[in-house]
Amino acid sequence: MSATATSPAAPTRTRASAARVSFFGVVRSEWIKLWSVRSTYWVIAVMLVVMPLFAWPVALSADFMVTTLDTTPGSAVIVAAVLTPGQMFGSLTLVVLAALAVTGEYGTGQIRSTLTAVPARLPVLWAKALVVFVVTFVTAALGTALALLVASAVKASAQPDWSDPEMLRAVLGVPLYVATLSLLGFVIGALLRNTAATIAIVIGFVLVIENVLLLLSWKPLEWVRPFLPAAAGQRVAMPEQLIEANNQASSLAVHLGPWAGYAVLLAWVVVLGTTAAVRLRTRDA
């Protein structure tokens, strides 16, 4: 009798506990998880060192770039040239952080406990993505600020001229691009659930495959090149002069502007993120 009377109470308490799980609570949990591992601090430290370190030698040639690029000292063109190397290589370190944020739990099996606590599942994915975006954006913004400080100290002609109408986009576009590229690594990690495979695919695609496709002279590739995620997305931080130079250097069937290029990268994130969400809902962890 007592067993019969008490058995319905357990599911009721379970449902009540699940109902009390708020999205803010899930975000807070994912925030704590991210900062509880040493790799987060190491990756961020590398990013904050790489960006100013790469900016330093480029800034030394700022006077030469003013002449060769037919621009003015401190223009958005000069600033973009100073930031680009650090942006390219620094972003790859944050892709590692983004991949670890989602694949690490699958490697340790902790994901099963997480999904037990949040039976709806999808809030876990969205909370992880939000935390990754915020952390990578802020880190890249700090790295960009440090790079600009170093460049300004090295050469006066590399000091940003904020009266340039494209300067704000050239500067803020860097953390926006880096954070969104990190999200691409995150959703691929959520799809593959394997750290090594995710890092190899994202870094291999950005550093190797995209560059090969940009160099190959084949007519059908003219329709492919404009829609490569990294090549298109980085246009959000490029002044119009550099975009035009890029269009002339590469055979492209479609010439994308800064925000259209960013929209291409964002579309990759949305499509792959949706696929990862479907897998999370329909497949076991």
GILINDA-V215455 format. One record per pair of residues at least 24 apart in sequence whose ideal C-beta (glycine too) atoms are under 8 Angstrom apart, sorted by the first residue. I is the first residue (numbers start at 1). J is the second residue. If there is no record, write none. Layout:
I|J / I|J
//
This chain:
18|118 / 18|119 / 18|120 / 21|117 / 21|118 / 21|120 / 21|123 / 23|123 / 23|126 / 23|127 / 26|118 / 26|123 / 26|124 / 26|127 / 27|127 / 27|130 / 27|131 / 29|114 / 29|117 / 29|127 / 30|101 / 30|124 / 30|127 / 30|128 / 30|130 / 30|131 / 31|131 / 33|101 / 33|105 / 34|101 / 34|131 / 34|132 / 34|135 / 37|100 / 37|104 / 39|96 / 39|97 / 39|100 / 40|97 / 40|100 / 40|135 / 43|93 / 43|94 / 43|96 / 43|97 / 43|100 / 44|97 / 44|135 / 44|139 / 46|90 / 46|93 / 47|90 / 47|93 / 47|94 / 47|139 / 47|140 / 47|143 / 48|139 / 48|142 / 48|143 / 48|146 / 50|86 / 50|89 / 50|90 / 50|93 / 50|143 / 51|83 / 51|86 / 51|87 / 51|90 / 51|140 / 51|143 / 51|144 / 51|146 / 51|147 / 52|86 / 52|143 / 52|146 / 52|147 / 52|149 / 52|150 / 53|86 / 54|85 / 54|86 / 54|89 / 54|90 / 54|147 / 55|82 / 55|83 / 55|85 / 55|86 / 55|147 / 55|148 / 55|150 / 55|151 / 56|150 / 56|151 / 56|154 / 58|82 / 58|84 / 58|85 / 58|151 / 59|150 / 59|151 / 59|152 / 59|154 / 59|155 / 59|158 / 60|154 / 60|155 / 62|151 / 62|154 / 62|155 / 62|157 / 62|158 / 63|155 / 63|157 / 66|157 / 69|241 / 71|241 / 72|161 / 73|156 / 73|157 / 73|158 / 73|159 / 73|161 / 74|156 / 74|157 / 74|158 / 74|159 / 74|160 / 74|161 / 74|164 / 75|161 / 75|164 / 75|167 / 75|239 / 76|164 / 76|166 / 76|167 / 76|169 / 76|170 / 76|239 / 77|239 / 77|241 / 77|242 / 78|157 / 78|158 / 79|148 / 79|151 / 79|158 / 79|160 / 79|167 / 79|170 / 79|171 / 80|170 / 80|237 / 80|238 / 80|239 / 80|242 / 81|242 / 82|147 / 82|148 / 82|151 / 82|158 / 83|144 / 83|147 / 83|148 / 83|170 / 83|171 / 83|174 / 83|237 / 84|234 / 84|237 / 86|143 / 86|147 / 87|140 / 87|144 / 87|174 / 87|177 / 87|178 / 87|234 / 87|237 / 88|234 / 90|140 / 90|143 / 90|178 / 91|140 / 91|177 / 91|178 / 91|181 / 91|182 / 92|202 / 92|203 / 92|206 / 92|207 / 94|136 / 94|139 / 94|140 / 94|178 / 94|179 / 94|181 / 94|182 / 94|185 / 95|181 / 95|182 / 95|184 / 95|185 / 95|199 / 95|202 / 95|203 / 95|206 / 96|185 / 96|199 / 97|132 / 97|135 / 97|136 / 97|182 / 98|132 / 98|136 / 98|182 / 98|183 / 98|185 / 98|186 / 98|189 / 99|185 / 99|186 / 99|188 / 99|189 / 99|195 / 99|198 / 99|199 / 99|202 / 100|189 / 100|195 / 101|128 / 101|131 / 101|132 / 101|186 / 101|189 / 102|128 / 102|132 / 102|186 / 102|189 / 102|190 / 102|193 / 103|189 / 103|192 / 103|193 / 103|194 / 103|195 / 103|198 / 104|195 / 106|193 / 106|194 / 106|285 / 107|194 / 107|195 / 111|285 / 112|285 / 115|285 / 121|280 / 121|281 / 122|277 / 122|280 / 122|281 / 124|280 / 125|190 / 125|273 / 125|276 / 125|277 / 125|280 / 128|186 / 128|190 / 129|183 / 129|186 / 129|187 / 129|273 / 132|182 / 132|183 / 132|186 / 133|179 / 133|180 / 133|182 / 133|183 / 136|175 / 136|178 / 136|179 / 136|182 / 136|183 / 137|175 / 137|176 / 137|178 / 137|179 / 138|175 / 139|175 / 140|174 / 140|175 / 140|178 / 140|179 / 141|172 / 141|174 / 141|175 / 143|175 / 144|171 / 144|174 / 144|175 / 166|239 / 166|240 / 169|236 / 169|237 / 169|239 / 169|258 / 170|237 / 170|238 / 170|239 / 171|237 / 173|236 / 173|237 / 173|238 / 173|258 / 173|262 / 174|237 / 176|236 / 176|237 / 176|262 / 177|233 / 177|234 / 177|236 / 177|237 / 177|262 / 177|265 / 180|233 / 180|262 / 180|265 / 180|266 / 180|269 / 181|206 / 181|229 / 181|230 / 181|233 / 181|265 / 183|269 / 183|273 / 184|229 / 184|265 / 184|268 / 184|269 / 184|272 / 187|269 / 187|272 / 187|273 / 187|275 / 187|276 / 188|272 / 188|276 / 190|273 / 190|276 / 190|277 / 190|279 / 190|280 / 191|272 / 191|275 / 191|276 / 191|279 / 205|229 / 205|230 / 206|230 / 214|250 / 217|251 / 221|251 / 222|251 / 222|252 / 222|253 / 223|253 / 223|254 / 225|250 / 225|251 / 225|252 / 225|253 / 226|252 / 226|253 / 226|254 / 226|255 / 226|256 / 226|261 / 226|264 / 227|254 / 227|264 / 229|264 / 229|265 / 229|268 / 230|265 / 231|261 / 232|256 / 232|260 / 232|261 / 232|262 / 232|264 / 232|265 / 233|261 / 233|262 / 233|264 / 233|265 / 233|266 / 234|261 / 235|260 / 235|261 / 235|262 / 236|261 / 236|262
//
